[in-house]
Amino acid sequence: MTDWILTALALLGLVLALLPAVVAAVNLAVLRRPEPEADPGLVSILIPARNEAGNIAATVRAALASAMVPVEVIVGDDHSTDATPEIVRAIADPRLRLAAVPPLPEGWTGKNHACSHMAGLARGRHLLFIDADVCLAPEAAASLAARARRTGAALVSGVPRQRVDTLGEKLTVPMIDFLLLGYLPVPLMRRLPDPSLGAACGQLILFETAAYAATGGHGAIRAALHDGVRLPRLFRAAGYRTDLVAAASLATCRMYQTFAQAWAGFSKNAHEGMATPRALPVWTLLLGGGQLMPPLLVAAGLLGLAPPAALALASAAFALSLATRGAITLAVRAPLATIPLHPAAVVVALAIQWNVLLRRERAGAATWKGRSYPVSGV
């Protein structure tokens, strides 16, 4: 009976590993870097910044180096207590403006308030929001705007190439690409208007300005913590098209520099992502069954604790899991060292989500950039 159960579990693991493998194969075939096109339409590059002295100079200079389209760059200084505003002022360029973000009103999260304020100052046909740790390639703004024009999408986003230099970063950040490319069917997202299929990366999002104003933009999700989830759903619910592109060659980002920073950052986003009573058990089955159970069964088989049939099925599932991670790693230009770390990264991702869900009622708030936000009702 035990052998039969282990074999059945190994078969389930193979099926659950096959799902992201197939979805990722399709997505990697259809997701392309958009081709840039010269256009006279102004693109407003908007950068919310709160205590970003270590990043802001490189981010602003890269934005100002944009080619093929005219740009204006607005940095929203959100009450920084470091040298962020002084660094921006020292960059002499008539296309650059430093905007002081007003005090945070009740009911708003900091990033949404800063982005909404900057959008009210922008003059561009398109609004390109980037995080203060994102460095754009020269053709990025032209490429994203061209994709929006060609497809009629009111929102175009993509995941920048993620710099992961430390072990803590390698155990956390690569799951962004794995979850997006392995579990969101991009062809269906492009074909169907269902808001639940909407997805974006808050580090890099371009909007058509008129659609942004019509939907309310960041103001419509003022209390939200995860703009990459909420904004595309808002746009799709309003009847606008949204799109994703391969953005690893369009921008580079180093989100976090330590494991503690990564844990805190992903915990903040988890409040509106996977960490819900309905969604997290499903994700635990998908990720635990397809990505973690196979290597455990392989180990059991090698120790003589599982029958040969279970070992064979589990080995196939484990190989498929690593192959999927490997294909995604190559596509997004992540370090090859993240491939063998994949099972550990899945463990960490699930640990973050379950920690957030289980402490939600006790904590009652998410903390980020020195501010606390209520999470009840999320």
N, C-alpha and C positions, 0 to 999 in steps of 0.2 A: 504493500500500500504506500509506503514512504517513497519508494522508487517511482511509482506512478505519479505521486503528487509533485515530486521534484521535476519529473519530465514535463508535466503539465505546466509548471511554473516557468520552466525554461522555454517552452513553446510560447507562453504568454509574453515572456521577455523579448523573444524574437519578433513577435507581432508588434509590440510597443516600440521596439527599436527600428522596425521597418517604417513606421509612420513618419517620423521626422526625416528619415533618410530619403523617402520618396518626395516629401514636401520640399526639403532642401534642394534636391536635384532639380525639381521643377523651378523653384525660385531662383536658383543660381543660373538657370538657363534663360530666364526672362528678365531678371534684374540687370540693367545695364547702366553704365555711367552715361548721363545725357551729354549730347554733343553741344558745345557752346555755339551761340550765334550772336553776331554783332547786332546791337539794337540801341536806338537812341533813348529808349525809355529808362528813366531813372530808377535805380534800385536803392532803397534805403536799408542800410545794414545797421541793425539795432542791437546793442550789447548791454544787457543789464550787468552792473558791476557793484559788488559789495565786498570790500576788503580783498581786492584782486591785484595787489601791487606786484605780486610775483609773476602774473600772467599778462596783465593788460597791455603792456607796451608791444609785445610780440603779436597779440591778437589784433590790436588796432592797426599796426603797420601792415600786417597781412591783408586786412580788409581794405586799406587804402591802396594796396597794390593790385586790386581787382582790375581786370582787363576786359575789353570788348563791350562793356556797358558803363555808362556814367554811374557813379555811386556817391551817396552821402553816408557818412558814418556818424551815428549818434551813440554816445556812451551815457547810459543812465546811472549816475552815481547815487547809489541807494544808501546814503548815510554811512559811507565808509569811515572808519577810524584810523586807517593806515594811509599810505601815500598814493592811493589810487588816483584821486583827482589831480594831484600835482603832476603825476606821470603823464596823464592824458593832456593836461595843459601844455606840457613841454613839447608835445608833438605838434609842430607847426604845419598845418595844412588847412586851407580854406574849406575843404570838404568835411572837416571834422568838427563836431560840436559836443561839448560836455554839458549834459542836462542834469541839474539837481532834482532828484526825485522827491516829491512832497512827502510829508510824514505819512506813515502807513495808516490808512483808515481801518476801522474795525470791520471785520468780515473779509478782509483781503489777505492773501499771502504775498510775501515780498516780491517774488519774481513776477507774478501776474500784475501787481500794481506798477512795478517799474516798466514792464513791457507795454502796458496800456498807456502809461504816460508818454513813453517815447513814440508810440504809434500816433498819438495826437500831435506830435511835433513833426512827423515825417512828411515828406513831399513826394515820395516815390510811387511809381505805378505798382511796384512790388515791395513788400516788406520782408526782409531776410533777417530773422532773429537768430543770433548765435550766442552761445554761452561765452563767458569771459575767458575760458581756457581752450577755445577753439581757434585754430589758425586755418584760414581759408587758402586754398590754392588760387592763383590769379584768375583762373577761368571759372571758379565755382559759382559766383553770382550770375554770370552769363549763362552757364549751363543749366542752373535751376530755373531761371526765368524762361529760357528757351523751352525747357520741358513743360513748364506751365502753359506757355502759349500753344505749343504743338498739341497737347492733349486736352486743353480746356480745363485742367485741374486748378482749383482755387487754392490748394495746399499741396506743396511738394516737399518731401522730407527724405532724409537718408541718415544712416549712421556713419559718422566720421571714422577714420582709422583710429583705433584706440591705442594709445601708448601705454604699455604695461611693463614697467621696469622692475618692480619688486614682486616677491612671491605673493604677497597679499593682494596685489592688483591682478596677478595671473589667476588667482583663485576666485575672483569675483567678476571682474569686468567682462571677460569673454562670454559670459552667459547672455549678455545683451544680444549679440549676434546669433547665438545658438537658438535662443527662444524665438526670436523674430523670424529667422530664416527656416527654422525647423518646424514651426507650428502655425505660422500665418500663411495661408495659401494666397500668394500675391495675385495670380490670375483671377481668382474669385473676388478678391478685394477690388480689382480693377473693373470687374464685370458687374458686380452686385452692389446696390446702394446701401446695404445693411450697415447701420452705424457700428455694430459690434465688430465688423471687419476692419474698421479704421485703425490705423496705427501710424505713429510718427516718432521721431527722436527729438526730444526737446532741445538738444544741442544745436540742431540745424533744421530750421523750418522756414520755408518761403511761402508767403501768402499773397494772393491778389488783393490789392488794397481795398477795392470796393466790396469784395466778399467779406473781408475782415471786418469792415465797418458794418455791413448788413447783419452779420451774425453776433456782433458785440465783441468778438475776439477774446482777448484775455479777460476783459471785463465780465463776459458771460460765464467764466469759470473762476471767478475771483477768489473763491475759497478753496480751490483745488490745489493739490500738491504735485500732481503728475500731468503736466500740460501735454506730454507726448501721448497720453491716453485720451484725455478729455477733449482736446481741440479737434482732432480728426473726427471724433464721434459727433461733436457739435456741428461741424461743417457738413458731414454726411446727412445728419438729421435735418438740416436746413436745405438739402437738395443739391449740395455742391459736391463735385468730384474731388477726391484726394488721391495722392499717388506717392509711391516710394521709389527711390532710385538707389543704385549702387554708389555710395558716396565716399568710399575709402580713398579714392584719389582726389576728392574734392576738398577734403578738410581733415585735419588731425586734431585729436583731443587727448589730453591726459586728465581724466576725471579726478582721480585720487592719487595720493602718494603713499598712503599707508593702509594696512588692513583695517584699522579702526575707522579711518575716514570712509573707506568703501562700505564697511558695515553700516555706518550711520547714514550714508547717502542712499544706499539701496533700501534700508529700513524706512526712510522717509517716503520713497516712492512706492513701497509695498502697500502702504495704506490704501492706495487706490489702484493697485495692480492685482497680484495673485493672492494676497493675504486676506481673503474673505472666507467666511464659513462655507460658502457654496463652491467657490473656485479652487481653494487650496487642496481639498481632498482629491479632486480630479487631477490637478497638477502633480500631486504626490504620486498618484498611480502612474501617470504618464512618464514622469521623470524617474521615479524610484523603480518602477517596473521595467522600463526600457533602457535606463542608463546605469542603474546601480545593481539591480538583481542579477544581470548576466555575469559581471565579474565575480560576484559572490558565489554564484553557482559554479563558475569555472574553478574557483579556488576549492570549493567543496568536492568537485569531481577529481581534481588533481590529488586531493588528499584521500580519495577513495570513499568519500561520504555521499557521492551522487552517482547514479548509474551512467554507463557510457552514452546512452541516448540523451540524457540531460546535459552531459558535458559537451556533446557535439552541438546541440541546439544553443546552449549558453555561449559556447565559443563563437558560433556564427553571429549571435546577437551582439556580443562584445566587440567583435571585429567590425560589425556594421556600425555600431555606436562610435567607435574611434574613427572609422572612415568618414562618417558624417561630420564629426568634429574636425577632422583633417581637411575635408573639402571646404568647409566654411572658413577655417583658419587661413587657408591659402587665398580664398576669395577676398577676405577682408584684411589681408596683410598683417595678421596677428603673428606673434612669435610661435615658432614650431614647438617650443617647450610647453605651450599650453595644451597640446594634444594629449600627452600622457597624464596631465593633471585633470583631465576632464571629469572623471568620476568624483574626485575630491571637490571640484568646482560645483558639481551638482549637489553634493552634500551641503556645501556652504550656502548655496542658493536656497535650498529647502529649509535649512536652519534659520536663515534670515527671515523667511516668510512665516514660518511657524512661530518664531520668537515674537514677531510683530503681532500676529493674530492672537496669540495667547496672552500677551501683555496689554492688548488694546484697551480692555475695560479697566485695567489697573492704572495704565498711564494716562489715557484720555487725551493725549496730545502728542504731536510730532515736533521735534526740535530741529531747526536748521538755520545756519548762519546767525546763531545767537537769538533766534526768535522761536517761540512755541506757538503751534497752531492746533486747535481742537480737531480731533478726527472722528468724533461721534457722528454717526449717520453716513459715513463714507462707505 
